[in-house]
Each structure stands twice: as structure tokens, then as C-alpha cells.
Amino acid sequence: MSWTSTIHIPSDYKAVVLPSNQKVRNAAGKFSYKIQYDHNVLLVHYDLKLNRVVYSPQQYPALRALLLADFSAQKSPLIFAHNK
């Protein structure tokens, strides 16, 4: 699953908090989350690739770790403040 969101930020706002880029790769698959902010345009790139459709119980810890990193990144705040 891959997607990119483009968000246009009003020119009188500035970024205060943006999450850091993340990459996780393990036996279950790989995940990346990347933020780009330039000239009041915010691009959020998301990519999740699972290695399998069905996982055995022995593979659950790797899958869980990958999905927890994914969920954590998606809950990261994007905070902007009005320029005074």
C-alpha cells in the first residue's frame, strides 16, 4: 500500500512540529513514512509492503513490530502556528 498526501498550508502559517522520517524493515516486510515541507506545501509519503498474505504464529512478532511502527508514525502530530 502506497500513498502520498499533498497539503497546502496557508502562507501565514509555519511548521512548528513535523514528525521525523521513518523506515522499518524486518522479516515481515517494510514500512516508510516521509515528510517533505517546502514553500507551504506539505507532502506525506507512506509505503507499506508486506512479505506475505498469511503469517505463521512464529512470524507474528515481526509483523506486530512492523505494524506498530506504522501505526505510531501515522499518529504523529503535524503542528502549525499562525505567524504574527
C-alpha positions in Angstrom: 0.0 0.0 0.0 1.4 3.4 -1.0 0.0 6.9 -1.0 1.1 10.5 -1.0 -0.9 13.3 0.5 -0.4 16.9 -0.6 -1.5 19.5 1.9 -1.3 23.2 1.0 -0.6 25.3 4.1 -1.7 29.0 4.2 1.3 31.3 3.7 0.7 32.9 7.1 1.4 29.7 8.9 4.7 27.9 9.7 5.5 24.4 10.8 6.2 24.0 14.5 6.3 20.2 14.8 6.7 17.7 12.0 7.4 14.0 12.6 10.8 12.6 11.6 11.1 10.3 8.6 10.9 6.6 9.4 12.0 3.4 7.8 11.5 0.0 9.2 12.4 -3.3 7.6 12.2 -6.7 9.1 11.2 -10.3 8.3 7.5 -9.3 7.9 8.0 -6.5 5.3 8.9 -2.9 5.2 7.4 0.4 6.1 8.4 4.0 5.3 6.9 7.4 6.2 8.5 10.6 4.8 7.5 14.2 5.3 8.6 16.9 2.9 7.8 20.6 3.6 8.7 23.3 1.2 7.1 26.6 0.2 4.0 26.0 2.2 3.3 22.6 0.6 3.5 19.5 2.8 3.9 16.1 1.2 3.4 13.0 3.2 4.7 9.8 1.6 3.6 6.5 3.0 4.6 3.0 1.9 3.8 -0.4 3.5 4.8 -3.7 1.8 4.1 -7.0 3.5 6.2 -10.0 2.5 3.2 -12.4 2.8 -0.5 -12.6 2.8 -0.7 -15.2 5.6 1.8 -15.2 8.5 2.5 -18.2 10.8 2.4 -17.7 14.6 6.2 -17.7 14.6 6.2 -14.7 12.3 3.7 -12.7 14.4 6.3 -10.8 16.4 7.9 -9.4 13.3 4.5 -8.5 11.8 3.5 -6.9 15.1 6.6 -4.8 15.3 6.2 -3.6 11.7 2.6 -2.6 12.2 3.2 -0.9 15.5 5.8 1.3 13.8 3.3 2.0 11.1 0.5 3.0 13.5 2.9 5.1 15.6 4.1 7.1 12.6 0.5 7.7 11.4 -0.4 9.1 14.8 2.5 11.6 14.8 1.2 15.2 15.0 1.7 17.8 12.4 1.6 21.2 14.2 1.4 24.6 12.5 1.2 28.0 14.1 -0.1 31.3 12.7 2.7 33.8 12.0 2.2 37.0 14.0 
